[in-house]
Amino acid sequence: MEKEQNSGLSRRGFLGSGLAAAGFSVSLMSYLYGGDKNIQGFNETETDTDDSVWKPFSDKKVRVGIVGYGVCRFGADFGFQDHPNVEVAAVSDLFADRRDGLAAACRCEKTYDSLEEMVKDDTIDAIFLATDAPSHARQSVMVLEHGKHVCHAVPAFFGDPEDGHRLAEAVKNNPGLKYMMFETSAFRDDLYAMEKLYAAGVFGQIAYSEGEYHHPRSIGDPYLGSYKGWRDNLPPMWYPTHASAYYVGITHGRFLDVTARGVRPQTGEEPRTVQNPFDTCVNPFGGEFSLSRTSDGGLFRLGRSNTQGEGIEGGRVRGQYAGFDSHNARIEGFVGDAEGQRRLEAALAGGLKLKKYPLPPGVSPGGHGGSHGYLMDNFVRAILLDQPTRVDIRDSLHMTAVGYYAHLSALNDGETITIPEYSF
Protein backbone atom coordinates (compact mmCIF):
# COMPACT_ATOMS: atom_id res chain seq x y z
CA MET A 1 0.00 0.00 0.00
CA GLU A 2 1.18 3.51 -0.78
CA LYS A 3 2.51 5.32 2.25
CA GLU A 4 0.52 8.10 3.87
CA GLN A 5 2.00 11.47 2.93
CA ASN A 6 4.57 12.59 5.55
CA SER A 7 3.81 9.59 7.74
CA GLY A 8 6.85 7.43 7.24
CA LEU A 9 4.68 4.32 7.22
CA SER A 10 1.53 3.05 5.62
CA ARG A 11 -1.68 2.82 7.57
CA ARG A 12 -1.67 -0.94 7.08
CA GLY A 13 2.01 -1.11 8.03
CA PHE A 14 1.37 0.94 11.16
CA LEU A 15 -1.39 -1.40 12.23
CA GLY A 16 0.64 -4.47 11.49
CA SER A 17 3.91 -3.45 13.06
CA GLY A 18 3.12 -0.69 15.53
CA LEU A 19 -0.16 -1.19 17.31
CA ALA A 20 -0.34 -4.90 16.65
CA ALA A 21 2.98 -5.31 18.38
CA ALA A 22 1.43 -3.66 21.39
CA GLY A 23 -1.66 -5.84 21.27
CA PHE A 24 -3.76 -3.00 19.84
CA SER A 25 -6.33 -4.44 17.46
CA VAL A 26 -8.64 -2.48 15.22
CA SER A 27 -12.18 -1.94 16.39
CA LEU A 28 -14.60 -1.04 13.60
CA MET A 29 -17.87 0.48 14.77
CA SER A 30 -21.02 1.09 12.79
CA TYR A 31 -23.92 3.36 13.60
CA LEU A 32 -27.05 1.26 13.69
CA TYR A 33 -30.57 2.54 13.84
CA GLY A 34 -32.61 -0.54 14.67
CA GLY A 35 -33.87 -1.85 18.00
CA ASP A 36 -36.77 -0.81 20.12
CA LYS A 37 -35.21 2.55 21.01
CA ASN A 38 -34.36 3.65 17.45
CA ILE A 39 -31.92 6.17 18.89
CA GLN A 40 -28.49 6.78 17.42
CA GLY A 41 -25.69 5.31 19.49
CA PHE A 42 -27.55 2.82 21.70
CA ASN A 43 -26.88 -0.20 19.51
CA GLU A 44 -23.30 0.87 18.88
CA THR A 45 -21.78 -1.51 21.40
CA GLU A 46 -18.65 -2.85 19.73
CA THR A 47 -15.50 -1.89 21.61
CA ASP A 48 -12.05 -3.20 22.45
CA THR A 49 -10.12 -3.85 25.65
CA ASP A 50 -6.60 -4.82 26.57
CA ASP A 51 -5.65 -8.34 27.62
CA SER A 52 -5.48 -7.69 31.35
CA VAL A 53 -7.81 -9.29 33.88
CA TRP A 54 -10.19 -7.29 36.04
CA LYS A 55 -9.23 -7.32 39.71
CA PRO A 56 -11.48 -6.35 42.64
CA PHE A 57 -10.49 -2.93 44.00
CA SER A 58 -12.70 -2.64 47.09
CA ASP A 59 -14.94 -4.70 49.33
CA LYS A 60 -17.29 -1.75 49.83
CA LYS A 61 -20.46 -0.89 47.98
CA VAL A 62 -21.81 2.48 46.92
CA ARG A 63 -25.52 2.87 47.56
CA VAL A 64 -26.85 4.59 44.44
CA GLY A 65 -30.18 6.22 43.70
CA ILE A 66 -31.20 6.48 40.04
CA VAL A 67 -33.60 9.08 38.66
CA GLY A 68 -35.14 8.98 35.20
CA TYR A 69 -36.45 6.33 32.82
CA GLY A 70 -37.76 8.31 29.86
CA VAL A 71 -37.56 7.64 26.15
CA CYS A 72 -33.84 6.76 26.26
CA ARG A 73 -34.20 4.63 29.41
CA PHE A 74 -30.80 5.90 30.45
CA GLY A 75 -31.47 5.14 34.11
CA ALA A 76 -30.83 1.43 33.60
CA ASP A 77 -28.56 1.63 30.57
CA PHE A 78 -25.27 2.35 32.36
CA GLY A 79 -25.24 -0.86 34.39
CA PHE A 80 -25.15 0.34 37.99
CA GLN A 81 -27.33 -2.65 38.87
CA ASP A 82 -24.66 -5.06 37.58
CA HIS A 83 -21.57 -3.64 39.28
CA PRO A 84 -20.20 -5.70 42.21
CA ASN A 85 -19.43 -2.50 44.14
CA VAL A 86 -22.89 -0.97 43.76
CA GLU A 87 -26.23 -1.44 45.42
CA VAL A 88 -29.08 0.33 43.66
CA ALA A 89 -30.79 1.57 46.81
CA ALA A 90 -33.76 3.39 45.24
CA VAL A 91 -35.13 4.64 41.94
CA SER A 92 -37.42 7.46 40.92
CA ASP A 93 -39.37 8.84 37.99
CA LEU A 94 -42.23 11.34 37.93
CA PHE A 95 -44.37 8.85 35.98
CA ALA A 96 -45.49 5.75 37.85
CA ASP A 97 -45.19 3.34 34.91
CA ARG A 98 -41.66 4.48 34.16
CA ARG A 99 -40.76 4.36 37.84
CA ASP A 100 -41.94 0.75 38.02
CA GLY A 101 -40.05 -0.09 34.84
CA LEU A 102 -36.84 1.38 36.23
CA ALA A 103 -37.26 -0.52 39.48
CA ALA A 104 -37.70 -3.78 37.58
CA ALA A 105 -34.73 -3.10 35.29
CA CYS A 106 -32.47 -2.26 38.25
CA ARG A 107 -33.80 -5.05 40.47
CA CYS A 108 -34.67 -2.49 43.12
CA GLU A 109 -37.69 -2.50 45.42
CA LYS A 110 -37.48 0.99 46.91
CA THR A 111 -38.97 3.84 44.88
CA TYR A 112 -39.58 7.55 45.28
CA ASP A 113 -42.06 9.74 43.48
CA SER A 114 -39.47 12.45 42.91
CA LEU A 115 -35.82 13.41 43.29
CA GLU A 116 -36.89 15.95 45.91
CA GLU A 117 -37.95 13.03 48.10
CA MET A 118 -35.00 10.80 47.24
CA VAL A 119 -32.32 13.32 48.25
CA LYS A 120 -33.63 13.23 51.81
CA ASP A 121 -32.75 9.53 52.12
CA ASP A 122 -29.61 9.48 54.26
CA THR A 123 -28.84 5.87 53.33
CA ILE A 124 -28.07 6.85 49.71
CA ASP A 125 -24.45 7.76 48.90
CA ALA A 126 -24.76 8.90 45.31
CA ILE A 127 -27.40 9.75 42.71
CA PHE A 128 -27.38 9.29 38.93
CA LEU A 129 -29.55 11.83 37.10
CA ALA A 130 -30.84 10.35 33.85
CA THR A 131 -33.28 13.25 33.57
CA ASP A 132 -34.17 15.98 31.08
CA ALA A 133 -31.29 18.19 29.96
CA PRO A 134 -32.75 21.47 31.29
CA SER A 135 -32.79 20.00 34.83
CA HIS A 136 -29.23 18.65 35.08
CA ALA A 137 -27.55 21.66 36.66
CA ARG A 138 -30.35 22.49 39.10
CA GLN A 139 -30.77 18.86 40.18
CA SER A 140 -27.02 18.31 40.54
CA VAL A 141 -26.78 21.32 42.84
CA MET A 142 -29.65 19.90 44.90
CA VAL A 143 -27.94 16.52 45.23
CA LEU A 144 -24.60 18.05 46.23
CA GLU A 145 -26.26 20.30 48.79
CA HIS A 146 -27.78 17.18 50.37
CA GLY A 147 -24.32 15.67 50.80
CA LYS A 148 -24.38 13.09 48.01
CA HIS A 149 -22.07 12.35 45.09
CA VAL A 150 -23.70 13.07 41.75
CA CYS A 151 -23.39 12.10 38.10
CA HIS A 152 -25.69 13.04 35.25
CA ALA A 153 -26.33 12.67 31.54
CA VAL A 154 -25.24 15.41 29.13
CA PRO A 155 -25.07 18.39 28.92
CA ALA A 156 -23.97 20.19 32.10
CA PHE A 157 -26.41 23.05 31.58
CA PHE A 158 -29.03 23.90 28.99
CA GLY A 159 -29.73 27.39 27.74
CA ASP A 160 -28.75 29.33 30.88
CA PRO A 161 -25.02 29.88 31.45
CA GLU A 162 -25.72 31.05 34.99
CA ASP A 163 -26.71 27.45 35.75
CA GLY A 164 -23.14 26.52 34.88
CA HIS A 165 -21.75 29.02 37.36
CA ARG A 166 -24.13 27.79 40.06
CA LEU A 167 -23.08 24.20 39.40
CA ALA A 168 -19.38 25.08 39.54
CA GLU A 169 -19.95 26.85 42.86
CA ALA A 170 -21.79 23.86 44.32
CA VAL A 171 -18.97 21.49 43.36
CA LYS A 172 -16.40 23.92 44.75
CA ASN A 173 -18.30 24.17 48.04
CA ASN A 174 -18.46 20.37 48.45
CA PRO A 175 -14.88 19.19 47.90
CA GLY A 176 -15.49 15.81 49.53
CA LEU A 177 -18.13 14.85 46.97
CA LYS A 178 -17.59 13.50 43.47
CA TYR A 179 -19.19 15.10 40.43
CA MET A 180 -19.20 13.64 36.92
CA MET A 181 -20.93 14.23 33.61
CA PHE A 182 -21.52 11.04 31.64
CA GLU A 183 -20.18 12.23 28.29
CA THR A 184 -20.10 9.07 26.20
CA SER A 185 -17.36 10.19 23.78
CA ALA A 186 -14.89 10.14 26.69
CA PHE A 187 -14.83 6.33 26.57
CA ARG A 188 -15.08 5.76 22.86
CA ASP A 189 -12.08 3.71 21.71
CA ASP A 190 -10.70 6.49 19.54
CA LEU A 191 -10.92 9.37 22.02
CA TYR A 192 -9.65 7.15 24.81
CA ALA A 193 -6.55 6.40 22.72
CA MET A 194 -6.13 10.04 21.67
CA GLU A 195 -6.12 11.24 25.27
CA LYS A 196 -3.38 8.76 26.12
CA LEU A 197 -1.31 9.71 23.07
CA TYR A 198 -1.65 13.41 23.82
CA ALA A 199 -0.66 12.99 27.47
CA ALA A 200 2.39 10.97 26.37
CA GLY A 201 3.52 13.84 24.12
CA VAL A 202 3.11 11.86 20.91
CA PHE A 203 1.09 14.56 19.11
CA GLY A 204 2.99 17.54 20.44
CA GLN A 205 1.00 20.76 20.48
CA ILE A 206 -2.44 20.43 18.89
CA ALA A 207 -2.72 22.92 16.05
CA TYR A 208 -6.20 21.93 14.91
CA SER A 209 -8.93 19.60 16.07
CA GLU A 210 -12.56 19.07 15.27
CA GLY A 211 -15.59 17.24 16.54
CA GLU A 212 -18.82 16.28 14.85
CA TYR A 213 -22.22 15.24 16.15
CA HIS A 214 -24.71 14.73 13.36
CA HIS A 215 -27.98 12.97 14.20
CA PRO A 216 -30.04 12.90 10.99
CA ARG A 217 -33.75 13.65 11.14
CA SER A 218 -36.00 13.54 8.08
CA ILE A 219 -38.19 16.50 7.19
CA GLY A 220 -41.56 16.15 8.87
CA ASP A 221 -40.53 13.39 11.26
CA PRO A 222 -41.58 13.95 14.87
CA TYR A 223 -38.87 14.99 17.29
CA LEU A 224 -37.50 12.35 19.62
CA GLY A 225 -39.74 12.21 22.68
CA SER A 226 -38.71 14.35 25.64
CA TYR A 227 -40.04 15.62 28.95
CA LYS A 228 -42.09 18.79 28.30
CA GLY A 229 -40.74 18.75 24.74
CA TRP A 230 -37.25 19.96 25.57
CA ARG A 231 -35.86 18.34 22.41
CA ASP A 232 -38.39 20.05 20.12
CA ASN A 233 -36.52 22.39 17.79
CA LEU A 234 -33.71 22.77 20.31
CA PRO A 235 -30.76 24.92 19.18
CA PRO A 236 -28.32 22.32 17.80
CA MET A 237 -25.35 23.71 19.74
CA TRP A 238 -27.12 23.46 23.07
CA TYR A 239 -26.34 19.72 22.91
CA PRO A 240 -22.68 19.82 21.79
CA THR A 241 -20.69 17.62 24.12
CA HIS A 242 -20.43 14.47 21.98
CA ALA A 243 -18.42 16.66 19.59
CA SER A 244 -16.68 19.18 21.88
CA ALA A 245 -15.27 16.24 23.83
CA TYR A 246 -12.89 15.72 20.91
CA TYR A 247 -10.83 18.63 22.17
CA VAL A 248 -11.65 19.01 25.87
CA GLY A 249 -11.66 15.26 26.56
CA ILE A 250 -8.26 14.86 24.88
CA THR A 251 -6.32 17.87 26.15
CA HIS A 252 -8.46 18.97 29.14
CA GLY A 253 -8.05 22.50 27.85
CA ARG A 254 -10.80 24.99 27.14
CA PHE A 255 -12.19 27.19 24.37
CA LEU A 256 -11.37 30.90 24.55
CA ASP A 257 -13.94 32.18 22.09
CA VAL A 258 -16.25 31.08 19.31
CA THR A 259 -17.67 32.27 16.04
CA ALA A 260 -20.49 30.30 14.45
CA ARG A 261 -22.93 30.21 11.60
CA GLY A 262 -26.27 28.47 11.39
CA VAL A 263 -27.87 26.83 8.38
CA ARG A 264 -31.60 26.78 7.74
CA PRO A 265 -33.41 23.45 7.71
CA GLN A 266 -34.03 21.90 4.30
CA THR A 267 -36.82 23.37 2.19
CA GLY A 268 -40.15 21.91 3.24
CA GLU A 269 -40.02 22.53 7.00
CA GLU A 270 -40.49 25.87 8.68
CA PRO A 271 -38.71 25.91 12.07
CA ARG A 272 -40.63 28.91 13.34
CA THR A 273 -43.73 26.76 13.66
CA VAL A 274 -42.06 24.82 16.49
CA GLN A 275 -41.37 26.69 19.71
CA ASN A 276 -38.87 25.17 22.11
CA PRO A 277 -40.36 25.62 25.59
CA PHE A 278 -36.94 26.24 27.14
CA ASP A 279 -35.73 28.78 24.55
CA THR A 280 -36.19 32.53 24.84
CA CYS A 281 -36.47 32.74 21.05
CA VAL A 282 -37.51 30.36 18.30
CA ASN A 283 -34.51 28.44 16.96
CA PRO A 284 -34.13 29.13 13.23
CA PHE A 285 -31.35 26.62 12.53
CA GLY A 286 -31.22 23.01 11.39
CA GLY A 287 -27.47 22.90 11.91
CA GLU A 288 -24.72 25.04 13.43
CA PHE A 289 -20.97 25.09 12.75
CA SER A 290 -18.33 26.94 14.75
CA LEU A 291 -14.64 27.76 15.02
CA SER A 292 -12.91 28.42 18.36
CA ARG A 293 -9.47 29.38 19.61
CA THR A 294 -8.22 26.93 22.22
CA SER A 295 -6.27 27.49 25.40
CA ASP A 296 -3.15 25.84 23.96
CA GLY A 297 -2.99 28.06 20.90
CA GLY A 298 -4.86 25.91 18.39
CA LEU A 299 -8.18 25.99 16.59
CA PHE A 300 -11.23 23.75 17.01
CA ARG A 301 -14.13 23.31 14.60
CA LEU A 302 -17.45 21.94 15.84
CA GLY A 303 -20.26 20.66 13.65
CA ARG A 304 -23.71 19.88 15.03
CA SER A 305 -26.81 19.15 12.96
CA ASN A 306 -29.83 16.98 12.30
CA THR A 307 -29.50 17.25 8.54
CA GLN A 308 -29.15 14.26 6.25
CA GLY A 309 -25.94 12.34 5.75
CA GLU A 310 -23.94 10.04 7.94
CA GLY A 311 -24.88 9.80 11.59
CA ILE A 312 -21.66 10.40 13.47
CA GLU A 313 -20.17 11.21 16.84
CA GLY A 314 -16.46 11.55 16.22
CA GLY A 315 -13.48 13.81 15.74
CA ARG A 316 -9.85 14.22 14.81
CA VAL A 317 -6.69 16.08 15.82
CA ARG A 318 -3.64 17.45 13.99
CA GLY A 319 -0.49 18.09 16.00
CA GLN A 320 3.19 19.00 15.61
CA TYR A 321 4.36 15.43 15.12
CA ALA A 322 1.27 13.33 14.59
CA GLY A 323 -2.47 13.39 14.20
CA PHE A 324 -5.39 11.09 14.60
CA ASP A 325 -8.13 11.09 11.99
CA SER A 326 -11.02 9.17 13.47
CA HIS A 327 -13.91 8.68 11.10
CA ASN A 328 -17.08 7.30 12.59
CA ALA A 329 -15.21 6.21 15.71
CA ARG A 330 -12.72 3.95 13.95
CA ILE A 331 -9.32 3.84 15.63
CA GLU A 332 -6.93 3.02 12.80
CA GLY A 333 -6.39 6.73 12.24
CA PHE A 334 -2.86 7.46 13.54
CA VAL A 335 -0.69 9.39 11.08
CA GLY A 336 2.71 10.81 12.01
CA ASP A 337 6.06 11.87 10.64
CA ALA A 338 9.32 10.22 11.67
CA GLU A 339 9.37 12.08 14.98
CA GLY A 340 5.74 11.21 15.66
CA GLN A 341 6.45 7.55 14.97
CA ARG A 342 9.51 7.66 17.24
CA ARG A 343 7.44 9.19 20.03
CA LEU A 344 4.73 6.58 19.54
CA GLU A 345 7.16 3.68 19.68
CA ALA A 346 8.86 5.13 22.76
CA ALA A 347 5.52 5.56 24.53
CA LEU A 348 4.43 2.02 23.72
CA ALA A 349 7.81 0.64 24.82
CA GLY A 350 7.37 2.54 28.08
CA GLY A 351 4.13 0.73 28.81
CA LEU A 352 1.51 3.07 27.35
CA LYS A 353 -1.76 1.21 26.83
CA LEU A 354 -4.16 2.55 24.25
CA LYS A 355 -6.98 0.08 24.77
CA LYS A 356 -9.53 0.26 27.53
CA TYR A 357 -9.14 -1.88 30.62
CA PRO A 358 -11.59 -4.73 31.38
CA LEU A 359 -14.82 -4.11 33.26
CA PRO A 360 -16.04 -6.29 36.13
CA PRO A 361 -17.64 -9.57 35.07
CA GLY A 362 -21.28 -9.02 34.23
CA VAL A 363 -20.89 -5.32 33.44
CA SER A 364 -21.52 -4.56 29.78
CA PRO A 365 -19.64 -1.75 28.02
CA GLY A 366 -23.02 -0.75 26.61
CA GLY A 367 -23.83 1.69 23.83
CA HIS A 368 -22.24 4.78 22.31
CA GLY A 369 -19.05 2.96 21.41
CA GLY A 370 -18.96 0.79 24.51
CA SER A 371 -18.90 3.78 26.85
CA HIS A 372 -21.84 3.36 29.21
CA GLY A 373 -20.34 0.75 31.50
CA TYR A 374 -17.01 2.56 31.63
CA LEU A 375 -18.54 5.85 32.69
CA MET A 376 -20.43 4.14 35.48
CA ASP A 377 -17.39 2.14 36.62
CA ASN A 378 -15.22 5.26 36.60
CA PHE A 379 -17.70 7.09 38.83
CA VAL A 380 -17.83 4.18 41.30
CA ARG A 381 -14.04 3.92 41.40
CA ALA A 382 -13.72 7.66 41.96
CA ILE A 383 -15.91 7.41 45.05
CA LEU A 384 -14.37 4.30 46.57
CA LEU A 385 -10.74 5.08 45.71
CA ASP A 386 -11.02 8.87 46.05
CA GLN A 387 -9.83 9.46 42.50
CA PRO A 388 -10.73 12.18 39.99
CA THR A 389 -13.66 11.46 37.72
CA ARG A 390 -13.08 11.08 33.97
CA VAL A 391 -15.31 14.05 33.11
CA ASP A 392 -15.04 16.46 36.01
CA ILE A 393 -16.70 19.83 36.51
CA ARG A 394 -14.08 21.69 34.47
CA ASP A 395 -14.35 19.43 31.45
CA SER A 396 -18.14 19.24 31.75
CA LEU A 397 -18.59 23.01 31.64
CA HIS A 398 -15.97 23.55 28.96
CA MET A 399 -17.62 20.94 26.74
CA THR A 400 -21.04 22.52 27.28
CA ALA A 401 -20.37 26.28 27.28
CA VAL A 402 -18.89 26.42 23.78
CA GLY A 403 -22.25 25.33 22.40
CA TYR A 404 -24.27 27.96 24.21
CA TYR A 405 -22.04 30.77 22.98
CA ALA A 406 -21.80 29.27 19.50
CA HIS A 407 -25.59 29.46 19.17
CA LEU A 408 -25.50 33.05 20.41
CA SER A 409 -22.86 33.82 17.78
CA ALA A 410 -24.92 32.21 15.03
CA LEU A 411 -27.93 34.31 16.02
CA ASN A 412 -25.69 37.39 15.70
CA ASP A 413 -24.38 36.72 12.20
CA GLY A 414 -21.15 35.04 13.26
CA GLU A 415 -20.01 37.55 15.87
CA THR A 416 -16.92 36.34 17.73
CA ILE A 417 -17.88 35.87 21.37
CA THR A 418 -15.49 35.41 24.28
CA ILE A 419 -16.36 32.40 26.41
CA PRO A 420 -16.26 33.38 30.10
CA GLU A 421 -14.08 31.46 32.51
CA TYR A 422 -15.56 29.57 35.42
CA SER A 423 -14.44 29.82 39.02
CA PHE A 424 -13.36 26.45 40.41
Summary of the structure (lengths in Angstrom):
residues: 424
radius of gyration: 21.1
end to end distance: 50.1
largest distance: 63.8
contacts: 1524
relative contact order: 0.19
helix: 33%
strand: 18%
